[in-house]
Amino acid sequence: MNKLHSLIISTIQNPSSHPWFPELTEELVSYGWQQLYEKHGLSSKNYSTDALLNKGLTPHPVEPIVSVNPLVKVLPLINIYPTPDKIASMYSDSGAKPFTAEELKNSTILPCLQKALDILAEIPTVYETVSYLTASLHLIKPEDDVFDISFSLPDIPFSIFVSVPSKRMDNDALRVAEAILHEAMHLQLTLIEQCVPLVIETDEKYFSPWKNEYRHPRGVLHAIYVFCVIKQFYELLLKKDTSDESDLFLNKRLDEASSQLAVVSGFMNHPYLTESGQALIKALF
């Protein structure tokens, strides 16, 4: 058992650890960069989603549109890149479109994002964990500002795609903060799975209240992990001095997450979880 494997196991089994595993992320990300460099020659210095999609071959390096970090304290920057055409076309059916550089720089998009990062930074170690995992943030324009769209892809380890309303709305920054945290945690759990298997391969499926359909156990495990993180993050935010409007939003999202997690509370006994997978679920619940 190597050092990282041992660290993952001890972190998963530590009842006092926050579920976003701040003591684990830096080592985990270093491992991810090592794997990416060996496979595609990409490092944190030359990484972009475009470069990875082209297997490390980029005739013209992609430059970030802008780099942002929280205003409330000095913390690492997160780079915002244009959304690659290949990714935009994959998700065009959802009505989402990439923002242009001009739209980002001459609208309310960046102020909303800035506020979202400030919210993440309110809880110690949350923003730092997210920034380790997010080398490339792509902002997308939803078809309807009321509905949020976010996604990440397991074979693109350090990129997340998040929608931002095209105009300021009630609780828009909280929605964006949740989406960023949500996708970063998917990336983190994918990295963990590369080191420590959590699910035994199977054709069996398990009901997911988030998708309202039966899914592979891995998808359910990811959802449980992500929403346990969001739930604790929101519980800690509620202890801060937030507005009545924010409190209503946070309590509504907490009720939703608690109800969904209650539906899958028996998942810890699923036969297709490895011993480590069962330990993770037990700790999360």
N, C-alpha and C positions, 0 to 999 in steps of 0.2 A: 504494500500500500504506500503510494508516494505522498509527499507532503500536502499537496493540494487536495487529494482524495481524503486524507485524514482531516484536513481543515473543514472540508464540506460536511463530513459526517459529524464532527464535533459541533459545528455551527447549527446544523439541522436539529441536533439533539439538545441544544442549549435552550432551556425554557426562558431564559432572560434575554435572548436575542430578539431584536426587532425582526419582523418577517422579511424586511427588505435586505437583511443580512449585511449591514455596513462593514462588518469585520471581515467579510469574505470577498467583497466585490473587487477590490484592487488586485488580489491574487488571481481571481477568476478571469478578469479582463486581460491580465498579462498573459495568461495561458491562451486566451482567445486570439490575441495578437500574434503570439508565437505560431499557432496553427495556421493563421491566415497568411503569415509571411512564408511559411514553409510551402504552402499550397499555391499562393498567387504572387508572392513577392510584395505583399502590401503590409504597410506598417501604419501606425498612427500619423506618421508624417506625410504619407502619400495616399491615404485611404480616401475613397469616395464611393458612393453607391454605383456610379457609372463605371469606375475602375473595376469593382468587383463583378458587375454584370458582364464586363468584357474580359473577365479572368485576368485582371492585372494589366491588360494592354490598353493604354489610353494615349492616343497621339497628342492630345492637348489636355493637360491636367485641368480638372474642374475646380474653379475657385468658389469659395462660399460667397453668397450674396451679402451676408452680414453675420456677425458673431454677437451673441447676447449672453448676458449673465444677470443674476439678480441685482437690483439696485440697493437692497437692504444691507448687503454685506459683500465683501470681496470674495468671490468664489470663481471656480473655473468657468471659462466661456464654453458655450455650445454653438457650433457652426450650423448655419442654415444654408442648405444647398438647393439649387433648382431640382425639381422632381424629374428624374429621367423619363424620356419619352416611352421607353419600354414599360415602365411601371405605370405611367399615366394611362396608357392604352389598355393595360390589364384591368384597371378599375373604372374605366370610362362608363360602364353600364350602370354604376351606382350614381352617376350624375356628378361625381367629384371631378374637379379639374385642378391642375396645378396653378398656383399664383405666379404671375410674372414678377420679375424683380421690381418693376415699376409699381405694381400693385402693392407689394410688400412695403416699399419705402415711402409710399405716398397715400397711406390709408391708416385705419385704426388697428391693423393687424398686429404690427410690432408692439404697440402699447399694451394690447391685450395679452400678447405672449409674455411681455416683460412682467406684467402683473402675475401671470400664471407661475413664472419662475420665482417671483417673490413669495408666492404662496408655498411652493415646494420648499423654499429655504426657511420657512417659519419653523419647521420641525427639524431639529438637528439630525444631520447625516442623510436626510432624504434627497436633497438636491445634489449633494456630493455623489451619492450612489448613482443617481440618474445621469450625471455628467460623465462619470467613468464609462457608462454603458453606451452613451449616445454620442458617437463621433460625427454623425450626420443626421440633422433634423430636417425633414421635408414638410413644408406646410401646404395643405391643399384646401381648395375652396369647395364647400359643400353645395349641393344643389339647393338645399333649404337650410338657412342659418339655425333653425330650431333643432336640427338633427346633427349629431356628431358622427364623424367617420374617423377611425384610426386603425392602423394595421402595422404589423412588422412581419418579416419573413424569416424563418429559421435559418435559411441559407445565406442571409445577408445580416451578419451578426451585430453590426454596430450602427444600424440605420433604423429610424422610426418615421412613420408618416402620420401626420395629425392634422385634422381640419381645425380651422379657426373661423368663427363667424365673420362675415364681411363687414359687419357693423357692430358697434358695442351694444351689448344686451345684458340683462340681469344675469349675474353669476357666470358670465362668459369665461372669465379667467379661471374660475373653479373648474369649469367643464374642461378647459384646455389643460389645466394642471393634472386633472385625473387621467386624461387621455395620454399625456406624456408619461406619467408614472405607470400606467397600465402597460404601455408598449415596452417601456424599459424593463419592466419585471418579466415580460415574456422573453426578452433577450437574455436576462439573467438566468431564468430557469432553463433555457435552451443550453446555455454554457454549462450549467451544473450537470445537465443530462449527458453532455459530452464526456464528463469525467466520471460520473456516478449514475449508472442506469437506475431509473425510477419506475419504469413500466416494462413488463414482459410483453413482447410482441404477441398480438392476438387479433383475431377477427371479431371478437366480442365487442359489444357497444354498451354504453351506459348513458342513462338519461341526463341531459344537460338542461337545467332551467334557464340558462342564459341564451341558448340557441333554441330551446323548446323542441329538441329533437334528440335522438340517440346518437352519441358520438364515440369515437375511439377513446379509451381511458386516458390517453395522453392529453387530449383536448380538455377533458373534464379536470384533470390534475392541474393543467395550466390555469384554467378559469378559477379553480379554488385558490390557488396560490395568489394570483393577481388580485382577486377580490378580498382575500384576507389582508393583503398589504393595504389596499385602498381603505378597507374598513378601519384598520388601526390608525392609518394616517388621518382619516376624518374624525375619529374619536379624539385624537390628540389636538386637531385643529379646533374642535368644539370647546376645548379647555382654554383656548386663546380668547382674546377680546374681539370677537367677530360681530358683525351686524346682525340684526334680527332677520333680515332677508337671507343672509348667508347661513344662519342657523337653520332656517326652514329648509333650505336646499340640502345642507349637510345631513340633517335628520331624515329627510326623505330618502336620500341615497343610502344612508345607513340602514334604514328599514328595509329597503329593497335588497341590499347586499345580505343582510341577516336572513331574510326570508329565502333567498336563493341558496345560501349556504346551508340552511336547515334542511332543504330538500336533498342535499347530497351528503348529509352528515354520516351516512352509512358507508360512504366511499372508502373510508379507511380500512374496511374489511374486504375490499375488492380483491379477488384472488390473483389479479394480474398486476398488482403492485409488487415491486421488489421489496425486500426488507427495508431498504433505504427510503423507498417511496412511502411505505407505511409509516416509517418514523417521521417523515416530513408532514404527512397529513395529520398524524396524531399531534404533532407539535403545533400545527396551524389551528387545529380545533381546540 
